[in-house]
């Protein structure tokens, strides 16, 4: 298993396949109240972007995007979705209804954008891993002014932004650090060492707690967002690649790639309270779950299974896998647009 996982890890970095078109129906596993809205998926091996109707689980569109696309973010008003082109230098913007590309914002030589946030203030924020920096893109659909902030760290991979947009925080895989970046005064960034290969990162809705998962040490950490002091250290499942906080702010989950599970953290208790099995440890290498995303109501978790080209829809209360939705080659980055 370790050999196959290592091979796939290499493939995830150098991915590139020919684009395909068409849709794949959802494969139902269980029955539950229907979901609604739209799920967007970046297919990093196929270099495509998928649109899924969650009401029926059908992939209704899959179009060419860019080389090795990764993280996604929908705009505050729901008309656009932004894509980080990890194999290149741009953040590309698409219409959510047709997936037509309407903007390509170049971040410069060797940028390799990865983590991306479309803030409630209307601005975009992206890591530029190859430049050891992040970008604030002001008015992305208009002037698209770009402001670059150095992290000075290797592998500046994922990021979150404060509700007031005064600070951003990154996980820096190569440097084994988490970095706080001041977006207003440009004070020197503050970095602290956190575990082995920190990657997953999430900020509590009120901005009072920063949570990070370190895939190399199988741990999750709570940090003070301002002092960067580690408040809590928790043991998770194996290889917690991502960490996502429920929109209601009460729970977080980590995506434990090596055992195919999710570790559920009660944020008030600061404790792992249960495990959800998305696939068995024996199936984990054939699923290779990566990105995780909550539905807005906090009832479902969407899990990108990159090796099997599926998205698992998980009921949070019961831990059941409700269905698996077929997407493009190497589905990874996820974004959601839900109807009220």
C-alpha positions as CSV (number, residue, x, y, z in Angstrom):
1,X,0.0,0.0,0.0
2,X,2.7,2.4,0.9
3,X,4.4,1.9,-2.5
4,X,1.2,2.6,-4.4
5,X,0.4,5.7,-2.3
6,X,3.9,7.0,-2.8
7,X,3.5,6.6,-6.6
8,X,0.2,8.4,-6.5
9,X,1.7,11.2,-4.4
10,X,4.2,11.8,-7.2
11,X,1.4,11.7,-9.7
12,X,-0.5,14.3,-7.8
13,X,2.4,16.7,-8.2
14,X,3.2,16.1,-11.9
15,X,-0.4,15.4,-13.0
16,X,-1.5,16.0,-16.5
17,X,-4.0,14.1,-18.7
18,X,-6.0,14.8,-21.8
19,X,-9.3,16.6,-21.1
20,X,-12.6,14.6,-21.5
21,X,-16.1,15.7,-21.8
22,X,-19.5,14.3,-20.7
23,X,-21.2,13.4,-17.4
24,X,-21.2,10.4,-15.0
25,X,-24.3,9.6,-12.9
26,X,-24.1,9.3,-9.2
27,X,-23.7,5.9,-7.7
28,X,-26.2,5.7,-4.8
29,X,-25.2,3.8,-1.7
30,X,-27.9,4.9,0.8
31,X,-31.0,7.0,0.8
32,X,-31.4,10.4,2.5
33,X,-33.2,13.7,2.1
34,X,-32.1,15.2,-1.2
35,X,-29.3,17.8,-1.3
36,X,-29.6,20.9,-3.4
37,X,-27.3,23.4,-5.1
38,X,-24.2,22.9,-7.2
39,X,-20.8,21.4,-6.5
40,X,-17.8,22.5,-8.5
41,X,-14.8,20.2,-8.8
42,X,-11.2,20.8,-10.1
43,X,-10.0,17.7,-11.8
44,X,-6.3,18.0,-11.6
45,X,-5.3,15.0,-13.7
46,X,-7.7,15.8,-16.5
47,X,-7.1,19.6,-16.4
48,X,-10.8,20.2,-16.3
49,X,-13.5,21.8,-14.2
50,X,-16.8,19.9,-13.4
51,X,-20.2,21.2,-12.4
52,X,-22.5,18.8,-10.5
53,X,-26.2,19.2,-9.8
54,X,-26.5,18.0,-6.2
55,X,-30.2,17.4,-6.5
56,X,-29.7,14.4,-8.7
57,X,-25.9,13.8,-8.4
58,X,-25.4,14.3,-12.1
59,X,-22.3,15.9,-13.6
60,X,-23.9,18.4,-15.9
61,X,-20.8,20.1,-17.3
62,X,-17.1,19.3,-17.6
63,X,-14.9,21.7,-19.6
64,X,-11.2,22.3,-20.1
65,X,-9.6,24.6,-17.4
66,X,-5.9,24.9,-16.9
67,X,-2.9,22.7,-16.2
68,X,-3.1,20.9,-12.9
69,X,-6.0,22.9,-11.4
70,X,-6.4,22.7,-7.6
71,X,-8.4,24.8,-5.1
72,X,-11.7,26.5,-5.9
73,X,-13.7,29.3,-4.4
74,X,-17.2,30.7,-5.3
75,X,-17.8,34.4,-5.3
76,X,-20.0,36.0,-2.5
77,X,-22.9,36.5,-4.9
78,X,-22.6,33.1,-6.5
79,X,-22.1,34.2,-10.1
80,X,-18.4,33.2,-10.4
81,X,-16.0,30.5,-9.3
82,X,-12.2,31.1,-9.1
83,X,-9.7,28.4,-9.8
84,X,-6.0,28.2,-8.7
85,X,-3.9,26.9,-11.6
86,X,-1.2,25.1,-9.7
87,X,0.6,24.0,-12.9
88,X,0.9,27.6,-14.1
89,X,0.8,31.2,-12.9
90,X,-2.8,32.3,-13.0
91,X,-6.0,32.4,-11.0
92,X,-8.8,31.9,-13.5
93,X,-12.5,33.0,-13.0
94,X,-15.4,31.2,-14.6
95,X,-19.2,31.8,-14.7
96,X,-21.0,29.4,-12.4
97,X,-23.8,28.8,-14.9
98,X,-21.9,28.0,-18.1
99,X,-18.3,27.5,-16.8
100,X,-17.2,30.1,-19.4
101,X,-13.8,31.6,-18.4
102,X,-14.2,35.3,-18.1
103,X,-10.9,36.3,-16.4
104,X,-7.3,35.1,-16.1
105,X,-5.2,36.9,-13.5
106,X,-1.5,36.3,-13.8
107,X,0.5,36.3,-10.5
108,X,3.9,36.3,-12.1
109,X,6.8,33.9,-12.9
110,X,6.8,30.6,-11.2
111,X,3.7,31.5,-9.1
112,X,2.0,28.1,-8.8
113,X,-1.2,29.3,-7.1
114,X,-2.8,26.7,-4.8
115,X,-4.9,27.8,-1.8
116,X,-7.6,30.3,-2.7
117,X,-10.2,32.3,-0.8
118,X,-13.0,34.5,-2.3
119,X,-13.7,36.8,0.7
120,X,-17.0,38.3,1.7
121,X,-15.5,41.7,0.9
122,X,-15.4,40.6,-2.8
123,X,-11.6,40.3,-3.1
124,X,-9.6,37.2,-3.9
125,X,-6.6,35.8,-1.9
126,X,-4.3,33.1,-3.2
127,X,-1.1,31.5,-2.3
128,X,1.8,31.6,-4.8
129,X,3.8,28.6,-3.7
130,X,6.6,29.0,-6.2
131,X,7.1,32.6,-5.1
132,X,6.9,31.8,-1.3
133,X,4.2,34.4,-1.1
134,X,0.5,35.2,-1.1
135,X,-1.5,37.6,-3.3
136,X,-4.4,39.9,-2.4
137,X,-6.3,40.5,-5.6
138,X,-8.5,43.5,-5.1
139,X,-11.6,43.9,-7.4
140,X,-10.9,40.6,-9.3
141,X,-13.6,41.2,-11.8
142,X,-12.6,44.8,-12.4
143,X,-9.1,46.3,-12.1
144,X,-7.8,43.1,-10.5
145,X,-5.0,45.0,-8.6
146,X,-2.5,42.6,-7.2
147,X,-0.6,43.0,-3.9
148,X,2.1,40.4,-3.1
149,X,3.1,39.5,0.5
150,X,6.2,37.3,1.1
151,X,5.9,34.4,3.5
152,X,9.5,33.6,3.1
153,X,8.7,29.9,3.7
154,X,8.9,26.8,1.5
155,X,5.7,25.3,0.3
156,X,3.3,28.1,1.1
157,X,0.3,25.9,0.2
158,X,-3.0,26.7,1.8
159,X,-4.5,29.8,3.4
160,X,-7.3,31.4,5.4
161,X,-8.2,35.1,5.7
162,X,-9.7,36.9,8.8
163,X,-13.3,38.0,8.6
164,X,-12.1,41.6,8.7
165,X,-9.4,40.8,6.0
166,X,-6.6,42.3,8.1
167,X,-4.6,39.1,8.3
168,X,-4.1,35.9,6.4
169,X,-2.5,32.6,7.6
170,X,-0.7,30.0,5.6
171,X,0.5,26.5,6.0
172,X,4.1,26.0,4.7
173,X,4.7,22.4,3.9
174,X,8.4,22.6,3.2
175,X,9.3,24.8,6.2
176,X,7.0,22.9,8.6
177,X,5.5,26.2,9.7
178,X,2.3,28.2,10.0
179,X,2.6,31.9,9.1
180,X,0.6,34.9,10.0
181,X,0.7,37.7,7.3
182,X,-0.4,41.2,8.0
183,X,-2.4,42.5,5.0
184,X,-2.7,46.1,6.1
185,X,0.5,47.3,7.7
186,X,3.0,44.9,6.0
187,X,4.7,44.1,9.3
188,X,7.1,41.2,9.0
189,X,5.3,37.8,8.9
190,X,5.2,35.7,12.0
191,X,5.9,32.0,11.6
192,X,5.9,29.1,14.1
193,X,6.9,25.5,13.6
194,X,3.8,23.2,13.8
195,X,4.2,19.4,13.5
196,X,5.5,17.6,10.4
197,X,4.2,18.9,7.0
198,X,1.3,21.1,8.2
199,X,-1.2,21.5,5.3
200,X,-4.8,21.6,6.4
201,X,-5.9,25.0,7.8
202,X,-9.2,26.6,9.0
203,X,-10.2,29.6,11.0
204,X,-13.2,29.5,13.3
205,X,-16.1,31.7,12.0
206,X,-15.6,34.3,14.7
207,X,-11.8,34.4,14.0
208,X,-10.9,33.4,17.5
209,X,-9.2,30.1,16.8
210,X,-6.9,28.8,14.1
211,X,-6.9,25.1,13.5
212,X,-4.1,23.3,11.5
213,X,-3.6,19.6,10.6
214,X,-0.1,18.2,10.1
215,X,-0.1,15.2,7.8
216,X,3.3,14.0,8.7
217,X,2.7,13.8,12.4
218,X,-1.0,12.7,12.4
219,X,-2.1,15.7,14.6
220,X,-4.4,18.7,14.7
221,X,-3.5,21.9,16.5
222,X,-5.4,24.9,17.8
223,X,-3.4,28.1,17.6
224,X,-4.0,31.6,18.9
225,X,-4.4,33.5,15.6
226,X,-2.5,36.6,16.9
227,X,0.2,35.3,19.2
228,X,0.5,32.0,17.1
229,X,0.8,30.1,20.4
230,X,-0.3,26.4,20.2
231,X,-3.2,26.0,22.6
232,X,-4.2,22.4,21.8
233,X,-2.6,19.3,20.2
234,X,-4.8,16.3,19.2
235,X,-4.1,13.0,17.7
236,X,-6.0,12.3,14.5
237,X,-6.3,9.5,12.0
238,X,-3.4,8.7,9.6
239,X,-2.2,11.5,7.2
240,X,-4.7,14.3,7.9
241,X,-4.3,16.2,4.7
242,X,-7.1,18.7,5.2
243,X,-9.0,20.3,8.0
244,X,-12.4,22.0,7.7
245,X,-14.6,23.6,10.3
246,X,-18.4,23.2,10.1
247,X,-20.1,26.5,9.1
248,X,-21.9,26.5,12.5
249,X,-18.5,26.6,14.2
250,X,-19.0,23.7,16.6
251,X,-17.1,20.8,14.9
252,X,-14.2,20.3,12.6
253,X,-13.1,17.3,10.6
254,X,-9.8,16.2,9.2
255,X,-9.4,14.2,6.0
256,X,-7.3,11.2,7.0
257,X,-5.9,10.0,3.7
258,X,-4.1,6.9,4.7
259,X,-7.0,5.2,6.6
260,X,-9.9,6.6,4.5
261,X,-11.6,8.3,7.5
262,X,-12.6,11.6,9.0
263,X,-11.6,12.6,12.5
264,X,-14.4,14.6,14.1
265,X,-13.2,17.3,16.6
266,X,-15.6,18.9,19.1
267,X,-14.2,22.5,19.1
268,X,-15.8,23.4,22.5
269,X,-14.3,20.3,24.1
270,X,-11.1,20.5,22.1
271,X,-11.2,16.7,21.6
272,X,-11.6,14.1,18.9
273,X,-15.0,12.7,19.7
274,X,-15.5,10.1,16.9
275,X,-14.2,8.7,13.6
276,X,-16.2,8.5,10.4
277,X,-15.2,5.8,7.9
278,X,-15.5,7.0,4.3
279,X,-13.7,3.9,3.0
280,X,-11.8,1.1,4.7
281,X,-8.1,1.3,5.3
282,X,-7.7,-1.4,2.6
283,X,-9.7,0.7,0.1
284,X,-7.9,4.0,1.0
285,X,-5.2,3.6,-1.6
286,X,-7.8,3.1,-4.3
287,X,-9.8,6.1,-3.2
288,X,-7.1,8.5,-2.0
289,X,-9.3,11.1,-0.4
290,X,-8.0,14.7,-0.3
291,X,-10.2,17.8,-0.1
292,X,-13.2,18.0,2.2
293,X,-16.0,20.6,2.1
294,X,-19.1,21.1,4.3
295,X,-22.5,21.9,3.0
296,X,-23.8,25.3,4.3
297,X,-26.2,23.7,6.7
298,X,-23.5,21.5,8.2
299,X,-25.4,18.3,7.5
300,X,-23.2,16.9,4.8
301,X,-19.4,16.6,4.1
302,X,-18.2,16.2,0.6
303,X,-14.9,14.2,0.2
304,X,-12.8,14.3,-2.9
305,X,-11.6,10.8,-3.7
306,X,-8.9,11.6,-6.2
307,X,-7.8,8.1,-7.3
308,X,-11.3,6.9,-8.0
309,X,-12.6,10.1,-9.7
310,X,-15.5,10.3,-7.2
311,X,-16.9,12.7,-4.6
312,X,-18.2,10.9,-1.5
313,X,-21.3,12.6,0.1
314,X,-21.2,11.8,3.8
315,X,-24.1,12.4,6.3
316,X,-22.5,14.1,9.3
317,X,-24.9,12.9,11.9
318,X,-24.8,9.2,11.0
319,X,-21.4,9.0,9.3
320,X,-23.1,7.1,6.4
321,X,-21.8,7.6,2.9
322,X,-25.0,8.6,1.1
323,X,-23.6,8.3,-2.5
324,X,-20.6,8.6,-4.6
325,X,-20.7,11.1,-7.5
326,X,-18.6,10.5,-10.5
327,X,-16.5,13.5,-11.7
328,X,-13.4,14.1,-13.9
329,X,-9.9,12.6,-13.8
330,X,-8.4,13.3,-10.4
331,X,-11.1,15.4,-8.7
332,X,-9.6,17.4,-5.9
333,X,-10.5,21.1,-5.3
334,X,-14.2,21.6,-4.2
335,X,-16.5,24.6,-4.0
336,X,-20.2,24.7,-3.3
337,X,-23.1,27.0,-4.3
338,X,-26.3,26.2,-2.5
339,X,-29.8,27.3,-3.2
340,X,-31.9,28.7,-0.3
